[in-house]
Amino acid sequence: METPKKERVAFMLAGGGARAAYQLGVLKYIFTELKCIPVSPIILGTSAGAINAFFLALRAHEGLDKAIIELCDLWSHLTVNNIYRTDPWSIIKGIGNFLYNFTLGRFIRERHVESLLDTTPLYLMLRKVFEEDHHHLHKNIEEGLIQAVGISAMQYGTARTVTFFESSPHSGLKEWERPRREGRQTKLRLKHVLASAAIPMIFPSVKLENSYYADGSVRAAAPLSAAIQLGATKILAIHLARKSREQLKPLAHYPSVSQIVGMLFNTIFLDALDFDLRVLNRINHLISLVSHIKPNEDLRKVDVTIVRPSEDLGLLSLPYKVDLPKSLLFLLKGLGPTDRSAADFLSYLLFDGRYAQALIVEGMKDARANREELLRFFSEVHLKE
């Protein structure tokens, strides 16, 4: 299949905590059933999506169809103990650090780590998975198997979204700087992934290049921007929230902490993509109206396809809360009910293999329902034989 040389495809894997397993189902259908594997794609990841993006780029030499199966297997065997410590002492210590900082912390210069959960197990697990063959990441990019990989994180102090990217030497990609966001070329490491996944207050911040960083979804007002800056002309974005089909009712009682945090997480992880997509569609429409202007790198139409859940991924998590350790379940119940009203909050923290498997199945189902749209998207893309 012949394709214009300038056609560049980007896979955008957004953040969403444990919900990110849904992305794997969509990609598994595309790579293994549709057999649509682009030549030298761009892969971008934020938060938990950064873990998926990093893994796929790391194993690209095996083929993305094999890499996605391995990644699905990794998620399917997860427990929350692989992500953060859930023993009673660690939970008490996390709460104690907050209480210490709120009381005695104001009188001393050095404060305790301000995060509720200890993510040392996540670091150890990813180090074991990635460090064994981390050299493949740079080699895969250098040889053009992957055009570029971008990992986004929010920089404390400047509140800028920084996309750390590594690109093929022949890509011609350059660093960029825009209001509130920038692209910084570097050799990607595991710490970039951990920084991108550092949910504020929940997971500890990560230090990179003398600055501290948090989850890349925070203040990411234009999540599609990095893909465009990295030269994408077609973007496949996997959303982690469905389009609401039912009329939501206002609360008649005072909201619990878990409900409030769930709403905040929805705002951080889910809302920006819809807004940015509307902006991009308007720009594409304006470009099509000005037909006498020849498209160039600064002014070009970008084709975006969104695959999103048909079901509520929050409600999908409820049957699997029984798999949580008792200490963590005790903490969550202290923040409010763990029923339908707090399902969103639960779904972000429920890194459980059974829940991940359900999300993967859901992702494959929704991708299959969008078969014709996906075939149209890949019809003008240079695919591997």
Backbone torsions as a table, in degrees:
resi	resn	phi	psi	omega
1	MET	NA	123.7	-176.6
2	GLU	-87.5	141.8	-176.1
3	THR	-138.8	145.1	174.4
4	PRO	-59.2	138.9	-175.9
5	LYS	-62.1	-26.2	-176.3
6	LYS	-80.2	-9.4	-178.6
7	GLU	-68.4	120.1	179.6
8	ARG	-128.9	128.6	-177.6
9	VAL	-103.5	135.6	176.6
10	ALA	-121.6	136.1	170.6
11	PHE	-100.5	122.1	-178.7
12	MET	-108.5	114.6	-177.0
13	LEU	-109.2	101.1	-174.2
14	ALA	-79.5	173.8	-179.8
15	GLY	-84.9	165.2	179.6
16	GLY	166.3	23.7	178.4
17	GLY	59.7	-137.9	-177.3
18	ALA	-64.6	-19.7	178.3
19	ARG	-61.9	-18.5	-175.6
20	ALA	-61.5	-15.4	176.4
21	ALA	-63.3	-23.7	177.2
22	TYR	-59.3	-36.1	179.9
23	GLN	-58.1	-35.7	-176.8
24	LEU	-65.4	-37.0	178.5
25	GLY	-64.0	-41.8	179.1
26	VAL	-64.0	-47.7	-178.6
27	LEU	-67.8	-34.9	179.1
28	LYS	-63.0	-41.7	178.0
29	TYR	-64.1	-43.2	-178.1
30	ILE	-65.2	-45.2	-173.7
31	PHE	-80.5	-35.9	-172.1
32	THR	-101.2	-30.6	-178.6
33	GLU	-101.2	-48.3	176.8
34	LEU	-75.5	-20.7	-177.6
35	LYS	60.4	33.5	178.4
36	CYS	-98.8	92.5	179.8
37	ILE	-117.6	104.2	-176.8
38	PRO	-65.4	150.1	172.6
39	VAL	-79.8	125.0	176.3
40	SER	52.5	61.9	179.3
41	PRO	-78.4	168.3	171.5
42	ILE	-101.7	134.5	179.9
43	ILE	-124.9	126.1	178.7
44	LEU	-123.1	140.5	-179.7
45	GLY	-139.7	146.3	176.7
46	THR	-134.5	138.6	178.4
47	SER	59.2	-130.8	178.7
48	ALA	-63.1	-26.9	175.5
49	GLY	-64.1	-25.8	177.3
50	ALA	-66.9	-35.4	176.8
51	ILE	-62.5	-45.4	179.4
52	ASN	-64.2	-43.6	-179.1
53	ALA	-63.2	-44.4	-178.8
54	PHE	-62.6	-43.0	-178.8
55	PHE	-64.1	-45.7	-178.4
56	LEU	-62.8	-40.8	178.5
57	ALA	-67.8	-35.3	-179.4
58	LEU	-66.2	-35.4	-176.4
59	ARG	-106.0	16.6	-176.1
60	ALA	-62.0	-27.8	-179.9
61	HIS	-66.4	-21.3	177.0
62	GLU	-81.9	-15.2	-172.9
63	GLY	104.9	134.5	-177.6
64	LEU	-65.5	-25.8	177.6
65	ASP	-67.3	-37.5	176.7
66	LYS	-77.0	-38.1	-178.4
67	ALA	-62.3	-39.6	-177.5
68	ILE	-69.4	-33.0	177.2
69	ILE	-66.9	-41.1	177.6
70	GLU	-64.0	-39.0	-179.6
71	LEU	-68.8	-39.2	175.6
72	CYS	-60.5	-40.2	179.6
73	ASP	-65.1	-39.1	178.6
74	LEU	-61.7	-48.4	-179.6
75	TRP	-65.9	-35.9	-175.5
76	SER	-68.6	-16.7	179.9
77	HIS	-108.4	13.3	-179.9
78	LEU	-72.8	149.7	163.4
79	THR	-130.1	161.2	179.6
80	VAL	-61.1	-25.5	178.5
81	ASN	-68.8	-16.4	174.5
82	ASN	-79.5	-14.2	-174.3
83	ILE	-107.0	-46.6	179.3
84	TYR	-149.0	158.5	-177.3
85	ARG	-75.5	133.4	-176.4
86	THR	-122.4	7.2	177.2
87	ASP	-67.4	153.0	-175.5
88	PRO	-53.6	-39.6	-178.0
89	TRP	-63.9	-41.8	-179.3
90	SER	-66.4	-39.3	178.2
91	ILE	-64.9	-45.6	179.5
92	ILE	-63.8	-38.9	179.7
93	LYS	-63.9	-41.0	178.3
94	GLY	-62.1	-45.2	177.8
95	ILE	-66.2	-39.9	-179.9
96	GLY	-62.0	-38.0	178.5
97	ASN	-61.1	-40.3	177.8
98	PHE	-64.4	-45.8	-179.4
99	LEU	-63.5	-39.5	178.8
100	TYR	-61.6	-46.3	-178.2
101	ASN	-67.7	-34.2	179.4
102	PHE	-71.0	-25.1	-175.7
103	THR	-106.8	-77.4	-176.3
104	LEU	-79.4	-19.9	-175.1
105	GLY	-59.6	-27.9	-177.5
106	ARG	-68.9	-17.1	-176.4
107	PHE	-96.6	-4.9	-179.7
108	ILE	-125.7	156.3	-176.8
109	ARG	-78.3	-41.6	-176.8
110	GLU	-91.8	120.4	-177.0
111	ARG	-103.4	158.4	177.2
112	HIS	-72.1	159.5	177.4
113	VAL	-57.4	128.5	-175.0
114	GLU	-101.5	78.8	172.6
115	SER	-148.5	145.8	-176.6
116	LEU	-73.0	-35.4	-174.6
117	LEU	-118.5	149.2	178.7
118	ASP	-97.9	113.7	-175.0
119	THR	-97.2	24.3	176.0
120	THR	-55.4	-40.9	178.1
121	PRO	-60.0	-36.2	177.9
122	LEU	-62.4	-45.2	179.0
123	TYR	-60.9	-45.5	-178.3
124	LEU	-65.1	-39.0	179.9
125	MET	-67.1	-47.0	-178.5
126	LEU	-67.4	-35.3	177.6
127	ARG	-62.6	-40.6	179.1
128	LYS	-66.0	-39.4	-178.1
129	VAL	-73.6	-43.1	-171.6
130	PHE	-90.0	-39.9	-169.3
131	GLU	-69.8	-23.0	-179.1
132	GLU	-61.8	-36.2	-179.9
133	ASP	-137.9	41.5	-177.9
134	HIS	-62.3	-25.3	-179.3
135	HIS	-63.4	-22.8	178.9
136	HIS	-65.2	-30.9	-179.7
137	LEU	-58.4	-53.7	-177.9
138	HIS	-66.0	-36.9	-179.6
139	LYS	-67.9	-41.5	179.8
140	ASN	-62.5	-38.2	178.2
141	ILE	-72.8	-43.0	-178.5
142	GLU	-62.3	-36.6	-179.0
143	GLU	-84.7	-2.8	176.5
144	GLY	84.1	8.8	174.2
145	LEU	-62.8	-33.9	172.0
146	ILE	-123.2	127.2	-178.7
147	GLN	-66.7	-44.3	-180.0
148	ALA	-163.8	152.4	173.9
149	VAL	-125.5	130.3	179.0
150	GLY	-123.4	131.5	178.8
151	ILE	-122.7	122.5	-175.7
152	SER	-104.3	140.6	176.7
153	ALA	-144.6	156.2	179.8
154	MET	-97.9	125.9	-177.5
155	GLN	-87.3	122.2	176.4
156	TYR	-68.0	147.1	-179.5
157	GLY	97.7	-58.0	178.5
158	THR	-90.7	-19.6	-176.7
159	ALA	57.5	30.5	179.4
160	ARG	-95.2	144.7	172.8
161	THR	-86.4	115.7	-178.8
162	VAL	-105.9	122.5	175.1
163	THR	-99.5	107.2	175.0
164	PHE	-81.6	123.1	-177.5
165	PHE	-133.4	150.8	174.3
166	GLU	-125.7	131.2	-172.9
167	SER	-132.3	161.4	177.0
168	SER	-62.6	141.5	-178.9
169	PRO	-58.3	-24.8	-177.0
170	HIS	-95.9	4.4	-176.6
171	SER	-76.0	-26.5	-178.4
172	GLY	73.0	14.2	-178.3
173	LEU	-75.8	142.5	-178.8
174	LYS	-124.8	161.2	175.4
175	GLU	-66.5	156.0	178.8
176	TRP	-137.8	162.3	177.7
177	GLU	-145.1	125.2	178.1
178	ARG	-133.2	165.7	176.1
179	PRO	-55.6	122.3	175.4
180	ARG	73.1	3.9	177.0
181	ARG	-154.1	152.9	179.2
182	GLU	-154.3	159.9	175.6
183	GLY	-115.5	129.5	-174.9
184	ARG	-125.8	117.7	-178.7
185	GLN	-78.3	134.0	-176.2
186	THR	-162.5	171.1	170.1
187	LYS	-85.9	114.3	-175.3
188	LEU	-69.7	140.9	179.2
189	ARG	-132.4	172.6	179.7
190	LEU	-60.2	-33.9	-178.1
191	LYS	-63.4	-29.4	176.7
192	HIS	-65.4	-38.2	178.2
193	VAL	-66.8	-44.9	-179.7
194	LEU	-64.2	-37.4	178.0
195	ALA	-64.6	-42.2	-178.9
196	SER	-65.0	-26.7	-175.9
197	ALA	-100.3	10.6	-175.9
198	ALA	-84.3	84.5	179.7
199	ILE	-61.7	123.0	-175.8
200	PRO	-55.5	138.3	178.3
201	MET	73.7	-30.2	-178.3
202	ILE	-88.9	-50.4	178.2
203	PHE	-111.5	149.4	-178.0
204	PRO	-68.1	146.4	175.5
205	SER	-67.5	159.0	-175.9
206	VAL	-122.1	136.2	-179.1
207	LYS	-92.1	127.6	176.4
208	LEU	-136.0	125.7	175.4
209	GLU	51.0	48.5	176.0
210	ASN	67.0	16.9	175.7
211	SER	-133.1	153.3	177.7
212	TYR	-99.8	142.9	-175.7
213	TYR	-128.8	153.5	176.8
214	ALA	-127.1	-179.0	-177.9
215	ASP	-47.4	131.6	-176.1
216	GLY	-67.4	-13.0	178.8
217	SER	-76.1	-20.4	-179.5
218	VAL	-69.6	126.2	179.0
219	ARG	62.3	20.5	176.4
220	ALA	-84.5	80.6	-175.0
221	ALA	-72.5	-24.2	-177.8
222	ALA	-130.4	73.5	-174.1
223	PRO	-64.3	-22.5	179.2
224	LEU	-81.3	-13.1	-173.2
225	SER	-59.8	-44.8	-175.8
226	ALA	-61.2	-40.2	179.0
227	ALA	-62.7	-40.4	179.7
228	ILE	-68.3	-42.0	178.5
229	GLN	-63.0	-29.0	178.7
230	LEU	-86.6	10.7	170.3
231	GLY	94.6	9.1	-177.5
232	ALA	-68.2	136.6	171.4
233	THR	-107.3	-14.7	175.1
234	LYS	-137.0	132.5	-178.1
235	ILE	-125.8	127.1	170.1
236	LEU	-104.7	111.1	-179.0
237	ALA	-108.6	135.3	179.6
238	ILE	-107.0	110.5	-178.8
239	HIS	-83.2	154.5	-179.6
240	LEU	-116.5	18.4	175.4
241	ALA	-136.5	138.7	179.3
242	ARG	-82.3	161.8	171.5
243	LYS	-75.6	127.1	-174.9
244	SER	-63.3	128.3	178.4
245	ARG	-112.1	2.5	-179.0
246	GLU	-130.3	151.1	-179.6
247	GLN	-78.2	114.0	179.9
248	LEU	-75.7	145.0	-177.8
249	LYS	-103.8	142.7	177.7
250	PRO	-67.7	151.4	179.5
251	LEU	-71.5	138.2	177.1
252	ALA	-95.2	-10.4	-179.8
253	HIS	-121.2	168.7	-178.5
254	TYR	-67.4	133.4	-177.3
255	PRO	-67.0	142.5	177.1
256	SER	-81.4	168.1	178.4
257	VAL	-61.2	-41.1	-179.4
258	SER	-64.3	-36.2	177.2
259	GLN	-68.4	-40.8	179.7
260	ILE	-64.6	-47.0	-179.4
261	VAL	-64.7	-38.5	177.2
262	GLY	-59.4	-42.1	177.3
263	MET	-65.8	-40.4	178.1
264	LEU	-63.3	-42.7	178.3
265	PHE	-63.1	-40.0	177.0
266	ASN	-59.9	-40.6	179.4
267	THR	-64.9	-43.2	-177.8
268	ILE	-69.1	-45.7	-169.6
269	PHE	-93.3	-27.8	-166.1
270	LEU	-114.4	-32.3	-167.1
271	ASP	-76.4	-34.7	-171.6
272	ALA	-64.2	-34.9	-176.1
273	LEU	-63.1	-43.0	179.8
274	ASP	-61.6	-43.5	180.0
275	PHE	-65.0	-45.1	-178.6
276	ASP	-64.8	-34.3	178.2
277	LEU	-65.6	-40.6	177.7
278	ARG	-62.3	-41.4	178.9
279	VAL	-62.7	-45.2	-178.9
280	LEU	-64.0	-39.6	178.8
281	ASN	-62.8	-37.9	177.9
282	ARG	-66.6	-40.7	178.9
283	ILE	-65.0	-42.6	176.9
284	ASN	-59.0	-41.0	179.7
285	HIS	-64.9	-41.8	179.3
286	LEU	-64.3	-40.0	179.3
287	ILE	-63.7	-39.6	179.6
288	SER	-66.8	-28.0	178.6
289	LEU	-74.6	-30.7	-179.0
290	VAL	-96.2	69.3	-172.1
291	SER	-71.3	-17.9	-177.0
292	HIS	-79.7	-10.7	178.0
293	ILE	-89.6	124.7	-179.5
294	LYS	-73.2	127.8	179.4
295	PRO	-59.8	143.8	175.9
296	ASN	-144.4	-172.6	-176.5
297	GLU	-64.3	-27.0	-178.7
298	ASP	-90.8	-20.2	-177.6
299	LEU	-139.8	97.1	-178.7
300	ARG	-149.4	152.6	176.2
301	LYS	-77.7	142.9	178.9
302	VAL	-123.7	120.8	-179.1
303	ASP	-84.3	120.6	-178.7
304	VAL	-120.1	129.7	173.3
305	THR	-118.4	131.0	-179.3
306	ILE	-111.0	129.3	169.4
307	VAL	-109.7	125.5	-177.5
308	ARG	-133.4	160.8	-178.1
309	PRO	-65.6	145.9	172.5
310	SER	-91.7	-15.9	178.8
311	GLU	-118.0	162.8	178.7
312	ASP	-76.9	113.3	-177.6
313	LEU	-70.0	-22.4	175.8
314	GLY	-67.9	-50.5	179.3
315	LEU	-63.6	-29.4	179.3
316	LEU	-63.8	-22.1	-176.9
317	SER	-80.6	-20.6	-171.0
318	LEU	-58.0	-41.8	-179.0
319	PRO	-65.4	-15.6	-173.9
320	TYR	-103.0	4.0	179.1
321	LYS	-67.4	-18.8	178.6
322	VAL	-67.0	-17.4	180.0
323	ASP	-82.3	-7.6	179.9
324	LEU	-70.4	144.8	173.2
325	PRO	-59.8	148.2	-175.6
326	LYS	-60.9	-35.5	-179.3
327	SER	-64.6	-40.7	179.7
328	LEU	-72.5	-39.5	178.0
329	LEU	-63.0	-37.5	176.9
330	PHE	-61.6	-43.0	179.1
331	LEU	-64.6	-44.3	-178.6
332	LEU	-64.7	-38.2	178.1
333	LYS	-66.5	-29.4	176.6
334	GLY	-68.3	-21.9	178.9
335	LEU	-89.0	-7.0	-180.0
336	GLY	143.1	-178.9	-179.0
337	PRO	-65.1	153.5	178.2
338	THR	-111.2	34.8	178.6
339	ASP	-98.3	-156.8	-176.9
340	ARG	-55.8	-35.5	-175.0
341	SER	-66.5	-23.5	-178.8
342	ALA	-115.5	18.5	-175.5
343	ALA	-64.0	-35.8	-178.9
344	ASP	-60.3	-49.2	179.9
345	PHE	-58.8	-44.3	-179.6
346	LEU	-61.2	-40.6	-174.3
347	SER	-66.0	-25.2	179.7
348	TYR	-76.0	-28.4	-174.6
349	LEU	-103.7	-7.2	-172.8
350	LEU	-86.2	73.9	176.6
351	PHE	-81.2	78.7	-174.9
352	ASP	-124.9	138.0	-176.0
353	GLY	-59.2	-40.7	-178.5
354	ARG	-68.1	-39.8	176.5
355	TYR	-65.9	-40.0	178.5
356	ALA	-61.4	-42.4	179.2
357	GLN	-62.6	-40.1	178.0
358	ALA	-64.4	-38.7	178.5
359	LEU	-67.3	-40.0	178.5
360	ILE	-62.4	-44.2	177.1
361	VAL	-61.3	-42.4	179.5
362	GLU	-63.6	-41.5	179.0
363	GLY	-63.3	-42.3	178.4
364	MET	-64.7	-39.4	179.9
365	LYS	-63.1	-45.0	-178.3
366	ASP	-70.6	-35.9	176.5
367	ALA	-65.4	-39.5	178.8
368	ARG	-64.5	-35.8	177.6
369	ALA	-67.3	-23.1	179.2
370	ASN	-103.1	25.2	-174.9
371	ARG	-53.0	-49.8	-175.8
372	GLU	-64.0	-40.1	179.3
373	GLU	-66.5	-39.5	178.5
374	LEU	-67.4	-39.5	177.4
375	LEU	-64.1	-38.4	175.6
376	ARG	-63.0	-42.7	-178.6
377	PHE	-61.0	-43.1	-175.9
378	PHE	-89.3	-2.0	-175.5
379	SER	-64.0	-27.8	-178.8
380	GLU	-108.6	20.7	-177.1
381	VAL	-107.8	139.2	176.3
382	HIS	-72.0	110.8	-176.0
383	LEU	-105.0	155.0	175.6
384	LYS	-72.0	143.9	-179.8
385	GLU	-71.0	NA	NA
